Amino acid sequence: MVFTIKDIENLSGIKAHTIRIWEQRYSFIKPQRSETNIRYYTNEELKIILNIALLNKHGYKISSIDKMTSEKMAESVMLLTDAEAKEDLVINELLNSMISYKIDEFENLLEKHVDQAGLESTILRIIFPFLQKVGVLWVTNHLNPAQEHLVSNVIRQKLISGIDQQKVKIATAKTICLFLPEGEYHELALLFVNYLMRHRGIKTIYAGCHTPFKDLDTIVNQYRPDFLYSHITSTKSSRFDEILNHLHKKFGNISTVISGRVTSNHTKKLPPNISLLRSPAEVKNFVDQLPVK
């Protein structure tokens, strides 16, 4: 697998302009060139740049990093003690494991962090940022669908196990139906929202992914939920507008909440029954503020 400088910028957080300057001044990055003289980077170079970005973010000067061997650089990364640095390291390790098809290693890393920090913290602080990076690879066609399926299944199993363990008493006066519209199959974030709600004693009806509106209509008529909730990842903006209009026209009397990547760039006026949550923090805040009995 090879990456463009734009991919490296998105994955590492280091601007392409800065990466070019580093290449001119220092020896730790040596990209290869295509026949048309375009930079490209290998898996190994991505690992090095992720380590450089992590060390630089947490206090190491670039001039000092340049003097390190790759082994010393990796050792210095492992010695970082700041909590945020450790989380960044786990995210990078998960990314490298996925790219290298080391799924057992990926699962072990994830399991270890869940044991240490709990499922909720792991999802919010590790998996969500990891999935944002995966989203970059997906959009730029640098992620093999097999890689996404493999890691998504590991995460999905952890979420379903966590949901199954929630045997808490219903504590809220509200019922929420969670669904993904037709064409949406990426349900990890929706599963996590279901976990958050169940953990807090909120009654949920989980319709799952790729739910036709006619089926959603049947579910609504049967259960009369107080809220509809969806997390939309891959739908294009034009299709998203259609979804919003349909949800307003068909379910205008039900408060509908939507989170996901597509919400971040939406600037049009929303129908009165629909609200958007544009970050994991807003999602958690919404769940935490649901009224209790």
Solvent accessible surface area in square Angstrom, and as a share of the most:
residue,aa,sasa,rsa
1,M,85,0.38
2,V,71,0.41
3,F,0,0.00
4,T,54,0.31
5,I,23,0.11
6,K,112,0.47
7,D,2,0.01
8,I,0,0.00
9,E,25,0.11
10,N,61,0.31
11,L,0,0.00
12,S,18,0.12
13,G,62,0.59
14,I,26,0.13
15,K,135,0.57
16,A,13,0.10
17,H,124,0.55
18,T,43,0.25
19,I,0,0.00
20,R,90,0.33
21,I,48,0.24
22,W,18,0.06
23,E,30,0.13
24,Q,145,0.64
25,R,172,0.63
26,Y,55,0.21
27,S,65,0.42
28,F,27,0.11
29,I,6,0.03
30,K,141,0.60
31,P,26,0.16
32,Q,80,0.36
33,R,110,0.40
34,S,45,0.29
35,E,184,0.82
36,T,105,0.61
37,N,101,0.52
38,I,110,0.56
39,R,42,0.15
40,Y,61,0.23
41,Y,0,0.00
42,T,36,0.21
43,N,41,0.21
44,E,104,0.46
45,E,30,0.13
46,L,1,0.00
47,K,58,0.25
48,I,37,0.19
49,I,1,0.00
50,L,4,0.02
51,N,30,0.16
52,I,0,0.00
53,A,10,0.07
54,L,6,0.03
55,L,0,0.00
56,N,52,0.27
57,K,119,0.50
58,H,43,0.19
59,G,68,0.66
60,Y,71,0.27
61,K,146,0.62
62,I,22,0.11
63,S,55,0.36
64,S,50,0.32
65,I,0,0.00
66,D,38,0.20
67,K,175,0.74
68,M,35,0.16
69,T,84,0.49
70,S,61,0.39
71,E,126,0.56
72,K,93,0.39
73,M,6,0.02
74,A,44,0.34
75,E,90,0.41
76,S,6,0.04
77,V,3,0.02
78,M,117,0.52
79,L,118,0.59
80,L,19,0.09
81,T,116,0.68
82,D,74,0.38
83,A,74,0.57
84,E,79,0.36
85,A,1,0.01
86,K,100,0.42
87,E,29,0.13
88,D,28,0.15
89,L,24,0.12
90,V,25,0.14
91,I,8,0.04
92,N,13,0.07
93,E,46,0.21
94,L,0,0.00
95,L,0,0.00
96,N,28,0.14
97,S,0,0.00
98,M,0,0.00
99,I,7,0.04
100,S,36,0.23
101,Y,106,0.40
102,K,105,0.44
103,I,33,0.17
104,D,109,0.57
105,E,75,0.34
106,F,0,0.00
107,E,59,0.26
108,N,99,0.51
109,L,37,0.18
110,L,3,0.01
111,E,69,0.31
112,K,123,0.52
113,H,23,0.10
114,V,28,0.16
115,D,107,0.55
116,Q,126,0.56
117,A,48,0.38
118,G,30,0.29
119,L,23,0.11
120,E,34,0.15
121,S,36,0.23
122,T,0,0.00
123,I,4,0.02
124,L,38,0.19
125,R,125,0.46
126,I,0,0.00
127,I,2,0.01
128,F,24,0.10
129,P,38,0.24
130,F,0,0.00
131,L,41,0.20
132,Q,118,0.53
133,K,41,0.17
134,V,8,0.04
135,G,6,0.06
136,V,36,0.21
137,L,0,0.00
138,W,92,0.32
139,V,102,0.59
140,T,44,0.25
141,N,133,0.68
142,H,44,0.19
143,L,12,0.06
144,N,70,0.36
145,P,73,0.46
146,A,45,0.35
147,Q,0,0.00
148,E,18,0.08
149,H,122,0.54
150,L,75,0.37
151,V,2,0.01
152,S,26,0.17
153,N,73,0.37
154,V,8,0.05
155,I,1,0.00
156,R,94,0.34
157,Q,95,0.42
158,K,30,0.13
159,L,2,0.01
160,I,58,0.30
161,S,51,0.33
162,G,7,0.07
163,I,14,0.07
164,D,83,0.43
165,Q,128,0.57
166,Q,25,0.11
167,K,174,0.74
168,V,72,0.41
169,K,179,0.76
170,I,73,0.37
171,A,43,0.33
172,T,5,0.03
173,A,65,0.51
174,K,63,0.27
175,T,22,0.13
176,I,0,0.00
177,C,0,0.00
178,L,0,0.00
179,F,1,0.00
180,L,0,0.00
181,P,0,0.00
182,E,73,0.33
183,G,46,0.44
184,E,0,0.00
185,Y,129,0.49
186,H,62,0.28
187,E,21,0.10
188,L,20,0.10
189,A,10,0.08
190,L,0,0.00
191,L,8,0.04
192,F,1,0.01
193,V,1,0.01
194,N,6,0.03
195,Y,16,0.06
196,L,0,0.00
197,M,0,0.00
198,R,77,0.28
199,H,82,0.37
200,R,64,0.24
201,G,2,0.02
202,I,1,0.00
203,K,101,0.43
204,T,23,0.14
205,I,25,0.13
206,Y,72,0.27
207,A,33,0.26
208,G,8,0.08
209,C,47,0.28
210,H,73,0.32
211,T,10,0.06
212,P,31,0.20
213,F,29,0.12
214,K,147,0.62
215,D,56,0.29
216,L,0,0.00
217,D,34,0.18
218,T,89,0.52
219,I,36,0.18
220,V,8,0.05
221,N,78,0.40
222,Q,132,0.58
223,Y,118,0.45
224,R,172,0.63
225,P,8,0.05
226,D,58,0.30
227,F,36,0.15
228,L,0,0.00
229,Y,1,0.00
230,S,0,0.00
231,H,29,0.13
232,I,1,0.00
233,T,26,0.15
234,S,54,0.35
235,T,21,0.12
236,K,158,0.67
237,S,81,0.52
238,S,79,0.51
239,R,78,0.28
240,F,2,0.01
241,D,32,0.16
242,E,100,0.45
243,I,1,0.00
244,L,6,0.03
245,N,96,0.49
246,H,68,0.30
247,L,1,0.00
248,H,70,0.31
249,K,178,0.75
250,K,100,0.42
251,F,3,0.01
252,G,35,0.34
253,N,139,0.71
254,I,15,0.07
255,S,53,0.34
256,T,1,0.00
257,V,5,0.03
258,I,0,0.00
259,S,1,0.01
260,G,12,0.12
261,R,105,0.38
262,V,19,0.11
263,T,0,0.00
264,S,66,0.42
265,N,128,0.65
266,H,21,0.09
267,T,131,0.76
268,K,129,0.55
269,K,193,0.82
270,L,49,0.24
271,P,21,0.13
272,P,125,0.78
273,N,20,0.10
274,I,10,0.05
275,S,52,0.34
276,L,20,0.10
277,L,22,0.11
278,R,109,0.40
279,S,42,0.27
280,P,45,0.28
281,A,75,0.58
282,E,73,0.33
283,V,6,0.04
284,K,61,0.26
285,N,77,0.39
286,F,35,0.15
287,V,3,0.02
288,D,69,0.36
289,Q,129,0.58
290,L,12,0.06
291,P,69,0.43
292,V,103,0.59
293,K,168,0.71
